Amino acid sequence: MASASAPPASSAKGLPPGVEGATRVPVKVANKPALRADVDLASCSARSHGWQAAGTVHNPHAAARRYKITVFFTTGDATVIGFAATSVHVTAKANRAWTAGATFHAAKPTLCVLRGVG
């Protein structure tokens, strides 16, 4: 679970006007490779006042699972400008769509990074 945050960041050198580095970013993000393989990040797009990542969780296991998905939103130069997390319950042998979005001033380009799945 994302319980701690990095210290506030000031605007990183070279960011476009209006774009700021994220001031609170989780430093501990659950990330289990076996579960991460079940998650597909299929889209990364603008939304009202921010950005959104979306995809599908494919649960190949014989039991239901809860997936905690954390996404970082970055500039093209990898400066984190936002993040989002979502929790998705997927029944056994099923698929389920997920979305995670945040409100911030996006850069051109803004990229979505699947930071962790736990």
Z-matrix of the N, CA and C atoms (Angstrom, degrees):
N
C 1 1.449
C 2 1.518 1 108.50
N 3 1.305 2 117.68 1 142.04
C 4 1.447 3 123.11 2 -178.28
C 5 1.519 4 108.56 3 -80.67
N 6 1.341 5 117.35 4 94.77
C 7 1.447 6 119.82 5 -174.96
C 8 1.516 7 113.34 6 -106.30
N 9 1.293 8 118.91 7 -25.99
C 10 1.450 9 121.10 8 -178.39
C 11 1.518 10 109.62 9 -111.08
N 12 1.322 11 114.99 10 157.45
C 13 1.456 12 120.06 11 179.26
C 14 1.510 13 109.60 12 -127.52
N 15 1.315 14 115.11 13 150.87
C 16 1.453 15 120.61 14 174.78
C 17 1.519 16 108.18 15 -70.82
N 18 1.338 17 117.99 16 159.15
C 19 1.452 18 119.70 17 178.14
C 20 1.530 19 110.65 18 -63.12
N 21 1.330 20 116.95 19 156.72
C 22 1.461 21 119.18 20 -179.35
C 23 1.522 22 111.77 21 -53.98
N 24 1.328 23 114.93 22 140.56
C 25 1.455 24 120.45 23 179.02
C 26 1.513 25 108.91 24 -105.53
N 27 1.311 26 116.03 25 141.90
C 28 1.454 27 118.49 26 173.97
C 29 1.520 28 107.27 27 -88.14
N 30 1.310 29 116.57 28 170.14
C 31 1.456 30 119.50 29 178.26
C 32 1.518 31 109.54 30 -57.02
N 33 1.297 32 116.45 31 124.09
C 34 1.461 33 120.89 32 179.83
C 35 1.517 34 109.60 33 -71.83
N 36 1.305 35 115.44 34 145.72
C 37 1.460 36 121.21 35 178.63
C 38 1.525 37 109.17 36 -58.45
N 39 1.311 38 116.19 37 134.88
C 40 1.443 39 120.76 38 175.81
C 41 1.517 40 116.14 39 89.66
N 42 1.327 41 118.74 40 2.23
C 43 1.464 42 119.87 41 177.54
C 44 1.526 43 109.73 42 -75.03
N 45 1.327 44 117.11 43 146.79
C 46 1.467 45 120.06 44 177.78
C 47 1.527 46 110.93 45 -62.02
N 48 1.324 47 118.21 46 156.99
C 49 1.464 48 120.77 47 178.23
C 50 1.525 49 111.72 48 -54.61
N 51 1.332 50 116.04 49 133.95
C 52 1.458 51 122.02 50 178.98
C 53 1.516 52 114.88 51 86.83
N 54 1.321 53 117.86 52 -16.63
C 55 1.465 54 121.65 53 -179.51
C 56 1.522 55 108.75 54 -92.14
N 57 1.325 56 116.35 55 129.66
C 58 1.460 57 121.52 56 179.78
C 59 1.514 58 110.31 57 -123.99
N 60 1.321 59 114.99 58 149.12
C 61 1.457 60 119.77 59 173.17
C 62 1.518 61 109.08 60 -64.74
N 63 1.323 62 117.45 61 147.46
C 64 1.470 63 121.35 62 179.25
C 65 1.516 64 109.69 63 -60.48
N 66 1.329 65 116.74 64 137.46
C 67 1.458 66 120.66 65 -178.59
C 68 1.520 67 112.96 66 -91.08
N 69 1.317 68 117.30 67 -20.55
C 70 1.468 69 121.27 68 176.99
C 71 1.521 70 108.02 69 -137.59
N 72 1.317 71 115.36 70 114.59
C 73 1.458 72 121.70 71 -178.89
C 74 1.526 73 107.66 72 -128.65
N 75 1.326 74 118.87 73 131.86
C 76 1.468 75 119.40 74 178.71
C 77 1.529 76 110.82 75 -62.13
N 78 1.331 77 115.25 76 133.14
C 79 1.463 78 119.30 77 179.14
C 80 1.526 79 112.09 78 -96.76
N 81 1.327 80 116.94 79 -17.65
C 82 1.467 81 121.42 80 175.51
C 83 1.519 82 107.79 81 -118.00
N 84 1.322 83 115.15 82 108.49
C 85 1.463 84 121.07 83 -178.44
C 86 1.529 85 107.91 84 -121.21
N 87 1.323 86 116.02 85 125.82
C 88 1.465 87 120.08 86 177.62
C 89 1.526 88 109.32 87 -59.19
N 90 1.335 89 116.08 88 134.34
C 91 1.461 90 119.69 89 -179.97
C 92 1.518 91 109.19 90 -153.27
N 93 1.320 92 115.26 91 102.05
C 94 1.462 93 121.55 92 178.14
C 95 1.527 94 107.97 93 -109.71
N 96 1.339 95 118.35 94 113.66
C 97 1.467 96 120.86 95 -176.93
C 98 1.526 97 114.10 96 -51.94
N 99 1.313 98 118.50 97 -37.56
C 100 1.470 99 120.37 98 -178.96
C 101 1.533 100 111.16 99 -64.55
N 102 1.328 101 117.12 100 -37.79
C 103 1.466 102 120.12 101 178.10
C 104 1.523 103 111.28 102 -79.16
N 105 1.319 104 116.63 103 -34.82
C 106 1.466 105 121.27 104 179.99
C 107 1.538 106 110.61 105 -58.54
N 108 1.323 107 116.02 106 -35.62
C 109 1.465 108 120.41 107 179.74
C 110 1.528 109 112.04 108 -64.02
N 111 1.328 110 117.86 109 -19.36
C 112 1.466 111 121.73 110 -179.66
C 113 1.532 112 112.73 111 -84.53
N 114 1.331 113 117.66 112 -9.54
C 115 1.463 114 121.52 113 -172.92
C 116 1.516 115 111.23 114 -106.62
N 117 1.325 116 114.65 115 129.49
C 118 1.466 117 122.61 116 177.10
C 119 1.523 118 108.30 117 -109.85
N 120 1.321 119 117.60 118 126.03
C 121 1.460 120 122.82 119 172.30
C 122 1.531 121 105.78 120 -98.58
N 123 1.322 122 116.64 121 106.42
C 124 1.466 123 120.95 122 -170.75
C 125 1.518 124 114.15 123 -101.06
N 126 1.343 125 117.67 124 -25.87
C 127 1.460 126 118.59 125 -178.91
C 128 1.518 127 111.18 126 -143.59
N 129 1.316 128 114.06 127 153.16
C 130 1.456 129 123.53 128 -178.60
C 131 1.523 130 104.68 129 -143.49
N 132 1.339 131 117.00 130 107.40
C 133 1.465 132 118.15 131 -170.63
C 134 1.526 133 112.54 132 -148.04
N 135 1.332 134 113.95 133 162.84
C 136 1.457 135 121.04 134 177.86
C 137 1.520 136 110.31 135 -68.27
N 138 1.318 137 115.12 136 149.15
C 139 1.460 138 122.21 137 170.23
C 140 1.520 139 106.23 138 -138.53
N 141 1.288 140 118.09 139 174.09
C 142 1.454 141 121.23 140 -178.52
C 143 1.527 142 110.54 141 -55.33
N 144 1.310 143 117.16 142 116.99
C 145 1.464 144 124.59 143 177.35
C 146 1.527 145 114.22 144 63.49
N 147 1.314 146 118.61 145 27.22
C 148 1.459 147 119.11 146 179.13
C 149 1.509 148 113.33 147 176.60
N 150 1.321 149 114.45 148 -143.23
C 151 1.452 150 121.45 149 -173.69
C 152 1.515 151 109.39 150 -145.63
N 153 1.344 152 116.45 151 160.22
C 154 1.461 153 121.38 152 -176.96
C 155 1.523 154 111.04 153 -146.27
N 156 1.316 155 115.45 154 140.34
C 157 1.465 156 122.59 155 172.03
C 158 1.522 157 106.94 156 -111.57
N 159 1.328 158 116.48 157 149.58
C 160 1.466 159 120.61 158 -179.88
C 161 1.514 160 109.57 159 -151.21
N 162 1.310 161 115.52 160 157.94
C 163 1.455 162 120.42 161 178.23
C 164 1.502 163 111.13 162 -177.47
N 165 1.324 164 115.31 163 -154.35
C 166 1.461 165 122.14 164 -177.66
C 167 1.522 166 109.54 165 -134.69
N 168 1.324 167 115.47 166 141.19
C 169 1.464 168 121.34 167 170.65
C 170 1.521 169 106.44 168 -101.07
N 171 1.323 170 116.58 169 128.70
C 172 1.466 171 123.01 170 177.22
C 173 1.531 172 106.64 171 -110.24
N 174 1.314 173 117.94 172 107.64
C 175 1.466 174 121.55 173 -179.32
C 176 1.528 175 108.86 174 -94.64
N 177 1.343 176 117.56 175 101.27
C 178 1.461 177 120.10 176 -179.36
C 179 1.533 178 112.99 177 -85.27
N 180 1.322 179 116.47 178 -0.82
C 181 1.466 180 121.56 179 -173.21
C 182 1.529 181 112.06 180 -80.94
N 183 1.320 182 116.36 181 161.35
C 184 1.459 183 122.72 182 -178.09
C 185 1.525 184 112.61 183 -80.01
N 186 1.319 185 117.41 184 -4.16
C 187 1.464 186 121.84 185 179.38
C 188 1.529 187 109.38 186 -128.55
N 189 1.322 188 115.20 187 156.37
C 190 1.465 189 120.21 188 176.24
C 191 1.527 190 109.08 189 -65.12
N 192 1.322 191 116.24 190 151.25
C 193 1.471 192 121.71 191 179.78
C 194 1.523 193 109.26 192 -138.93
N 195 1.336 194 114.69 193 151.28
C 196 1.458 195 121.29 194 171.75
C 197 1.524 196 106.65 195 -107.87
N 198 1.313 197 115.64 196 128.58
C 199 1.460 198 122.45 197 -179.77
C 200 1.522 199 108.93 198 -111.26
N 201 1.329 200 118.08 199 126.60
C 202 1.465 201 122.35 200 172.28
C 203 1.514 202 106.18 201 -101.89
N 204 1.331 203 116.41 202 115.99
C 205 1.460 204 122.69 203 -174.95
C 206 1.524 205 108.72 204 -109.83
N 207 1.323 206 116.69 205 127.38
C 208 1.465 207 122.23 206 177.98
C 209 1.522 208 109.30 207 -119.42
N 210 1.325 209 115.54 208 130.06
C 211 1.459 210 122.49 209 -179.49
C 212 1.519 211 108.83 210 -122.20
N 213 1.335 212 116.33 211 135.12
C 214 1.458 213 121.63 212 170.76
C 215 1.521 214 107.30 213 -102.44
N 216 1.323 215 116.68 214 140.08
C 217 1.454 216 122.93 215 174.41
C 218 1.522 217 106.70 216 -104.12
N 219 1.324 218 116.97 217 127.79
C 220 1.466 219 120.76 218 -174.55
C 221 1.529 220 111.40 219 -129.91
N 222 1.327 221 113.24 220 164.25
C 223 1.464 222 119.68 221 170.23
C 224 1.518 223 107.38 222 -77.85
N 225 1.300 224 117.31 223 174.21
C 226 1.460 225 121.65 224 175.77
C 227 1.516 226 112.88 225 -62.68
N 228 1.349 227 116.40 226 -20.12
C 229 1.466 228 121.50 227 178.35
C 230 1.524 229 112.42 228 -98.30
N 231 1.333 230 117.68 229 12.50
C 232 1.470 231 125.25 230 173.73
C 233 1.527 232 115.06 231 76.31
N 234 1.327 233 119.01 232 20.01
C 235 1.462 234 120.69 233 171.66
C 236 1.523 235 107.91 234 -80.45
N 237 1.333 236 117.27 235 125.95
C 238 1.464 237 121.15 236 180.00
C 239 1.525 238 108.45 237 -73.42
N 240 1.338 239 115.72 238 124.31
C 241 1.461 240 121.08 239 -179.93
C 242 1.533 241 112.43 240 -116.70
N 243 1.332 242 116.78 241 -2.52
C 244 1.458 243 121.73 242 177.02
C 245 1.513 244 110.54 243 -178.99
N 246 1.323 245 115.85 244 167.47
C 247 1.465 246 120.43 245 175.99
C 248 1.515 247 109.14 246 -153.50
N 249 1.324 248 115.06 247 161.21
C 250 1.460 249 121.51 248 176.91
C 251 1.516 250 108.87 249 -150.81
N 252 1.321 251 115.49 250 154.31
C 253 1.466 252 121.07 251 176.79
C 254 1.520 253 108.48 252 -138.44
N 255 1.304 254 114.75 253 150.04
C 256 1.458 255 120.69 254 176.52
C 257 1.522 256 108.62 255 -144.57
N 258 1.313 257 116.02 256 156.68
C 259 1.456 258 121.93 257 177.43
C 260 1.528 259 107.34 258 -119.51
N 261 1.347 260 115.85 259 130.37
C 262 1.464 261 121.00 260 -175.42
C 263 1.524 262 108.92 261 -128.43
N 264 1.329 263 116.44 262 126.07
C 265 1.460 264 122.06 263 175.76
C 266 1.526 265 107.61 264 -95.44
N 267 1.337 266 116.61 265 125.51
C 268 1.467 267 120.91 266 -178.37
C 269 1.523 268 108.17 267 -125.12
N 270 1.316 269 116.45 268 124.84
C 271 1.459 270 120.36 269 178.49
C 272 1.526 271 110.20 270 -67.60
N 273 1.324 272 115.72 271 166.79
C 274 1.468 273 121.52 272 -178.43
C 275 1.522 274 111.35 273 -58.17
N 276 1.328 275 114.63 274 138.45
C 277 1.475 276 121.93 275 175.10
C 278 1.528 277 113.13 276 55.49
N 279 1.339 278 117.28 277 33.21
C 280 1.465 279 121.09 278 -176.81
C 281 1.530 280 111.23 279 -127.04
N 282 1.322 281 114.93 280 170.71
C 283 1.458 282 122.88 281 176.41
C 284 1.522 283 108.27 282 -120.64
N 285 1.341 284 115.86 283 150.12
C 286 1.460 285 119.53 284 176.58
C 287 1.521 286 109.34 285 -149.57
N 288 1.318 287 115.24 286 135.63
C 289 1.460 288 120.79 287 177.84
C 290 1.525 289 110.15 288 -73.52
N 291 1.340 290 116.56 289 151.58
C 292 1.456 291 122.24 290 176.00
C 293 1.529 292 109.57 291 -139.67
N 294 1.325 293 115.73 292 153.74
C 295 1.457 294 122.51 293 172.61
C 296 1.523 295 108.04 294 -140.48
N 297 1.310 296 115.79 295 150.30
C 298 1.464 297 122.21 296 175.66
C 299 1.520 298 106.95 297 -146.54
N 300 1.322 299 116.68 298 123.35
C 301 1.452 300 120.13 299 -177.32
C 302 1.506 301 112.58 300 -135.80
N 303 1.327 302 115.67 301 162.15
C 304 1.454 303 121.92 302 -179.60
C 305 1.522 304 109.41 303 -144.44
N 306 1.328 305 115.06 304 156.85
C 307 1.454 306 122.00 305 178.04
C 308 1.520 307 108.94 306 -100.57
N 309 1.321 308 116.79 307 121.39
C 310 1.462 309 123.10 308 177.31
C 311 1.524 310 107.97 309 -169.79
N 312 1.321 311 116.67 310 167.68
C 313 1.464 312 121.10 311 177.25
C 314 1.521 313 107.47 312 -82.98
N 315 1.312 314 116.65 313 111.31
C 316 1.469 315 122.13 314 -175.10
C 317 1.526 316 111.89 315 -76.31
N 318 1.318 317 114.45 316 154.59
C 319 1.463 318 122.23 317 175.89
C 320 1.524 319 108.64 318 -98.65
N 321 1.313 320 116.87 319 170.07
C 322 1.463 321 122.04 320 172.42
C 323 1.519 322 106.94 321 -118.23
N 324 1.319 323 119.56 322 108.64
C 325 1.455 324 126.18 323 -1.30
C 326 1.527 325 111.72 324 -86.63
N 327 1.328 326 116.01 325 160.47
C 328 1.466 327 122.45 326 167.44
C 329 1.528 328 105.54 327 -109.70
N 330 1.319 329 115.39 328 131.89
C 331 1.460 330 121.53 329 -178.76
C 332 1.520 331 110.27 330 -113.06
N 333 1.319 332 117.06 331 152.38
C 334 1.466 333 122.97 332 176.63
C 335 1.524 334 108.11 333 -108.53
N 336 1.331 335 115.42 334 128.19
C 337 1.460 336 121.33 335 -179.69
C 338 1.519 337 108.09 336 -118.30
N 339 1.319 338 117.20 337 120.82
C 340 1.461 339 121.02 338 175.20
C 341 1.519 340 106.58 339 -71.78
N 342 1.325 341 116.81 340 98.38
C 343 1.466 342 121.92 341 -172.93
C 344 1.518 343 112.43 342 -78.03
N 345 1.320 344 116.69 343 -35.46
C 346 1.459 345 118.14 344 -179.45
C 347 1.517 346 112.86 345 -171.21
N 348 1.331 347 115.09 346 154.55
C 349 1.456 348 122.65 347 173.97
C 350 1.525 349 106.54 348 -134.99
N 351 1.297 350 116.02 349 125.27
C 352 1.457 351 119.77 350 -179.17
C 353 1.495 352 111.28 351 -131.91
